[in-house]
């Protein structure tokens, strides 16, 4: 098996956790998967077969059942997911920072209207005489789950937007983000 395959397999496994995370944070799927304790990241699969079918569709229409899904999920036991003992179909996310995009932390300041522009970059504090900036001296603020959920949804929408309009990838990230949020505001039906 070529070396690049194992990296693809790890990406597919990570993709499963992102898929479950997105289902949990999508109100249209609360009949099949729900948060039991969102603060503790504990969730329950209400309809195992429906979750498996959706996972199969996400994987390109593959025939999927819960046995296959749970086998894939077991690869994360101890590192990113924990099975709640004594309860059927109850799991807990652990160490999700390693899987979820680090850009989620960047979006906590203004979750409704993130504007990344040259002007805002220029207004950042400059390095002091000691060589450190005041922005780097403060630790990142913890985020609540609602903010993380909204940020993840926006990140998923942003990635889908870039897939539709791939020519935007040649632009700097700041311009991509600005075009995305301007389009989202002007054409909400696209999202």
C-alpha positions as a Markdown table, in Angstrom:
| # | Residue | x | y | z |
|---|---|---|---|---|
| 1 | Unk | 0.0 | 0.0 | 0.0 |
| 2 | Unk | 1.5 | 3.4 | -1.0 |
| 3 | Unk | 2.5 | 5.8 | 1.8 |
| 4 | Unk | -0.1 | 8.4 | 1.0 |
| 5 | Unk | -2.9 | 5.9 | 1.6 |
| 6 | Unk | -2.4 | 5.8 | 5.4 |
| 7 | Unk | -2.6 | 9.6 | 5.5 |
| 8 | Unk | -5.9 | 9.4 | 3.6 |
| 9 | Unk | -7.2 | 6.8 | 6.0 |
| 10 | Unk | -6.4 | 9.0 | 9.0 |
| 11 | Unk | -8.1 | 11.9 | 7.3 |
| 12 | Unk | -11.2 | 9.7 | 6.7 |
| 13 | Unk | -11.3 | 8.7 | 10.3 |
| 14 | Unk | -11.0 | 12.4 | 11.4 |
| 15 | Unk | -13.7 | 13.2 | 8.9 |
| 16 | Unk | -16.1 | 10.8 | 10.8 |
| 17 | Unk | -15.7 | 12.8 | 14.0 |
| 18 | Unk | -16.3 | 16.1 | 12.1 |
| 19 | Unk | -19.4 | 14.5 | 10.5 |
| 20 | Unk | -20.8 | 13.5 | 13.9 |
| 21 | Unk | -20.0 | 16.9 | 15.3 |
| 22 | Unk | -21.8 | 18.6 | 12.5 |
| 23 | Unk | -24.9 | 16.3 | 12.9 |
| 24 | Unk | -25.0 | 17.1 | 16.6 |
| 25 | Unk | -25.0 | 20.8 | 15.9 |
| 26 | Unk | -27.6 | 20.7 | 13.1 |
| 27 | Unk | -31.1 | 21.0 | 14.5 |
| 28 | Unk | -32.6 | 19.0 | 11.6 |
| 29 | Unk | -30.9 | 15.8 | 12.9 |
| 30 | Unk | -32.0 | 16.0 | 16.6 |
| 31 | Unk | -34.2 | 13.0 | 16.0 |
| 32 | Unk | -31.2 | 10.8 | 15.3 |
| 33 | Unk | -28.3 | 12.2 | 17.4 |
| 34 | Unk | -28.5 | 14.6 | 20.3 |
| 35 | Unk | -26.3 | 16.2 | 23.0 |
| 36 | Unk | -26.9 | 14.6 | 26.4 |
| 37 | Unk | -24.5 | 17.1 | 28.0 |
| 38 | Unk | -23.1 | 19.6 | 25.6 |
| 39 | Unk | -20.8 | 21.2 | 28.1 |
| 40 | Unk | -19.2 | 17.8 | 28.8 |
| 41 | Unk | -19.4 | 16.9 | 25.0 |
| 42 | Unk | -21.5 | 13.8 | 25.8 |
| 43 | Unk | -23.8 | 12.7 | 23.0 |
| 44 | Unk | -26.3 | 9.9 | 22.3 |
| 45 | Unk | -27.1 | 8.3 | 18.9 |
| 46 | Unk | -30.9 | 8.0 | 19.0 |
| 47 | Unk | -31.2 | 6.2 | 15.6 |
| 48 | Unk | -28.1 | 4.3 | 14.8 |
| 49 | Unk | -29.3 | 3.1 | 11.4 |
| 50 | Unk | -30.2 | 6.7 | 10.2 |
| 51 | Unk | -26.8 | 8.0 | 11.3 |
| 52 | Unk | -25.1 | 5.1 | 9.4 |
| 53 | Unk | -27.1 | 5.8 | 6.3 |
| 54 | Unk | -26.1 | 9.5 | 6.4 |
| 55 | Unk | -22.5 | 8.5 | 6.9 |
| 56 | Unk | -22.7 | 6.2 | 3.9 |
| 57 | Unk | -24.2 | 9.0 | 1.8 |
| 58 | Unk | -21.4 | 11.4 | 3.0 |
| 59 | Unk | -18.8 | 8.8 | 1.9 |
| 60 | Unk | -20.2 | 8.7 | -1.6 |
| 61 | Unk | -23.3 | 6.6 | -1.4 |
| 62 | Unk | -21.6 | 3.6 | 0.1 |
| 63 | Unk | -23.8 | 0.9 | 1.7 |
| 64 | Unk | -23.3 | 1.6 | 5.4 |
| 65 | Unk | -24.7 | 0.0 | 8.6 |
| 66 | Unk | -24.1 | 0.8 | 12.2 |
| 67 | Unk | -21.7 | -2.1 | 12.6 |
| 68 | Unk | -19.3 | -0.5 | 10.0 |
| 69 | Unk | -19.8 | 2.9 | 11.5 |
| 70 | Unk | -19.1 | 1.8 | 15.0 |
| 71 | Unk | -16.0 | -0.1 | 13.8 |
| 72 | Unk | -14.7 | 3.2 | 12.3 |
| 73 | Unk | -15.6 | 5.0 | 15.6 |
| 74 | Unk | -13.6 | 2.5 | 17.7 |
| 75 | Unk | -10.4 | 3.7 | 16.0 |
| 76 | Unk | -10.9 | 6.9 | 18.1 |
| 77 | Unk | -11.5 | 5.3 | 21.4 |
| 78 | Unk | -9.1 | 6.7 | 24.0 |
| 79 | Unk | -7.8 | 9.5 | 21.9 |
| 80 | Unk | -10.9 | 11.4 | 20.7 |
| 81 | Unk | -14.0 | 9.5 | 21.7 |
| 82 | Unk | -14.9 | 7.6 | 24.8 |
| 83 | Unk | -17.8 | 5.1 | 25.1 |
| 84 | Unk | -19.9 | 5.8 | 28.2 |
| 85 | Unk | -20.0 | 2.6 | 30.0 |
| 86 | Unk | -23.4 | 1.2 | 31.0 |
| 87 | Unk | -25.3 | 3.2 | 28.5 |
| 88 | Unk | -26.1 | 2.2 | 25.0 |
| 89 | Unk | -25.1 | 4.5 | 22.1 |
| 90 | Unk | -23.7 | 7.2 | 24.5 |
| 91 | Unk | -20.3 | 8.7 | 23.7 |
| 92 | Unk | -18.1 | 11.6 | 24.8 |
| 93 | Unk | -15.7 | 13.6 | 22.6 |
| 94 | Unk | -12.3 | 14.0 | 24.2 |
| 95 | Unk | -9.3 | 16.0 | 22.9 |
| 96 | Unk | -11.4 | 17.6 | 20.1 |
| 97 | Unk | -8.9 | 20.4 | 19.7 |
| 98 | Unk | -6.7 | 18.1 | 17.8 |
| 99 | Unk | -9.5 | 17.4 | 15.3 |
| 100 | Unk | -11.5 | 20.6 | 15.0 |
| 101 | Unk | -9.9 | 23.4 | 13.0 |
| 102 | Unk | -7.8 | 25.8 | 15.1 |
| 103 | Unk | -9.5 | 28.7 | 13.2 |
| 104 | Unk | -12.5 | 28.2 | 15.5 |
| 105 | Unk | -10.6 | 30.1 | 18.2 |
| 106 | Unk | -10.0 | 33.0 | 15.9 |
| 107 | Unk | -13.8 | 33.5 | 15.3 |
| 108 | Unk | -14.9 | 33.9 | 18.9 |
| 109 | Unk | -14.5 | 37.7 | 19.1 |
| 110 | Unk | -17.3 | 38.5 | 16.7 |
| 111 | Unk | -19.2 | 35.4 | 15.7 |
| 112 | Unk | -21.8 | 37.3 | 13.7 |
| 113 | Unk | -19.6 | 39.4 | 11.5 |
| 114 | Unk | -16.0 | 38.3 | 11.0 |
| 115 | Unk | -14.2 | 40.8 | 8.9 |
| 116 | Unk | -10.6 | 40.0 | 8.0 |
| 117 | Unk | -9.2 | 42.9 | 6.1 |
| 118 | Unk | -6.0 | 44.7 | 5.6 |
| 119 | Unk | -7.2 | 47.6 | 7.7 |
| 120 | Unk | -7.8 | 45.4 | 10.7 |
| 121 | Unk | -4.4 | 43.7 | 10.3 |
| 122 | Unk | -2.8 | 47.2 | 10.3 |
| 123 | Unk | -4.5 | 48.1 | 13.5 |
| 124 | Unk | -3.0 | 45.3 | 15.5 |
| 125 | Unk | -0.5 | 46.4 | 18.1 |
| 126 | Unk | 3.1 | 46.5 | 17.0 |
| 127 | Unk | 6.0 | 44.8 | 18.8 |
| 128 | Unk | 7.3 | 46.7 | 21.8 |
| 129 | Unk | 10.9 | 47.4 | 22.6 |
| 130 | Unk | 11.2 | 44.0 | 24.4 |
| 131 | Unk | 10.3 | 42.3 | 21.1 |
| 132 | Unk | 6.9 | 40.9 | 22.2 |
| 133 | Unk | 3.5 | 42.3 | 21.3 |
| 134 | Unk | 0.7 | 42.8 | 23.7 |
| 135 | Unk | -1.5 | 40.6 | 21.5 |
| 136 | Unk | 0.8 | 37.6 | 22.2 |
| 137 | Unk | 1.2 | 38.2 | 25.9 |
| 138 | Unk | -2.5 | 37.4 | 26.6 |
| 139 | Unk | -3.6 | 33.8 | 26.5 |
| 140 | Unk | -6.5 | 32.8 | 24.3 |
| 141 | Unk | -9.9 | 33.1 | 25.9 |
| 142 | Unk | -11.9 | 29.9 | 26.4 |
| 143 | Unk | -14.9 | 29.6 | 24.2 |
| 144 | Unk | -18.4 | 28.3 | 25.0 |
| 145 | Unk | -20.0 | 25.5 | 23.0 |
| 146 | Unk | -22.5 | 27.7 | 21.3 |
| 147 | Unk | -19.8 | 29.9 | 19.9 |
| 148 | Unk | -17.8 | 26.9 | 18.8 |
| 149 | Unk | -20.9 | 25.4 | 17.2 |
| 150 | Unk | -21.6 | 28.6 | 15.2 |
| 151 | Unk | -17.9 | 28.9 | 14.3 |
| 152 | Unk | -17.8 | 25.4 | 13.0 |
| 153 | Unk | -21.0 | 25.8 | 11.0 |
| 154 | Unk | -19.5 | 29.0 | 9.4 |
| 155 | Unk | -16.2 | 27.2 | 8.7 |
| 156 | Unk | -18.1 | 24.3 | 7.0 |
| 157 | Unk | -20.1 | 26.9 | 4.9 |
| 158 | Unk | -16.8 | 28.7 | 4.1 |
| 159 | Unk | -15.2 | 25.4 | 2.9 |
| 160 | Unk | -18.3 | 24.6 | 0.8 |
| 161 | Unk | -18.2 | 28.1 | -0.6 |
| 162 | Unk | -14.6 | 27.6 | -1.7 |
| 163 | Unk | -15.4 | 24.3 | -3.3 |
| 164 | Unk | -18.1 | 26.0 | -5.4 |
| 165 | Unk | -15.9 | 28.9 | -6.3 |
| 166 | Unk | -12.4 | 27.3 | -6.5 |
| 167 | Unk | -10.9 | 30.2 | -8.4 |
| 168 | Unk | -11.1 | 32.2 | -5.1 |
| 169 | Unk | -8.3 | 29.9 | -3.7 |
| 170 | Unk | -5.7 | 31.9 | -5.5 |
| 171 | Unk | -6.6 | 35.0 | -3.4 |
| 172 | Unk | -5.1 | 35.6 | 0.1 |
| 173 | Unk | -7.1 | 34.1 | 2.9 |
| 174 | Unk | -8.2 | 37.5 | 4.1 |
| 175 | Unk | -9.8 | 38.3 | 0.7 |
| 176 | Unk | -11.4 | 34.8 | 0.6 |
| 177 | Unk | -13.0 | 35.4 | 4.0 |
| 178 | Unk | -14.2 | 38.9 | 3.1 |
| 179 | Unk | -15.8 | 37.7 | -0.2 |
| 180 | Unk | -17.4 | 34.8 | 1.7 |
| 181 | Unk | -19.0 | 37.0 | 4.4 |
| 182 | Unk | -20.0 | 39.7 | 1.9 |
| 183 | Unk | -21.7 | 37.0 | -0.3 |
| 184 | Unk | -23.4 | 35.5 | 2.7 |
| 185 | Unk | -24.8 | 38.9 | 3.6 |
| 186 | Unk | -25.9 | 39.8 | 0.1 |
| 187 | Unk | -27.1 | 36.3 | -1.0 |
| 188 | Unk | -28.3 | 34.4 | 2.1 |
| 189 | Unk | -30.2 | 31.9 | -0.1 |
| 190 | Unk | -26.9 | 30.5 | -1.2 |
| 191 | Unk | -26.2 | 29.3 | 2.3 |
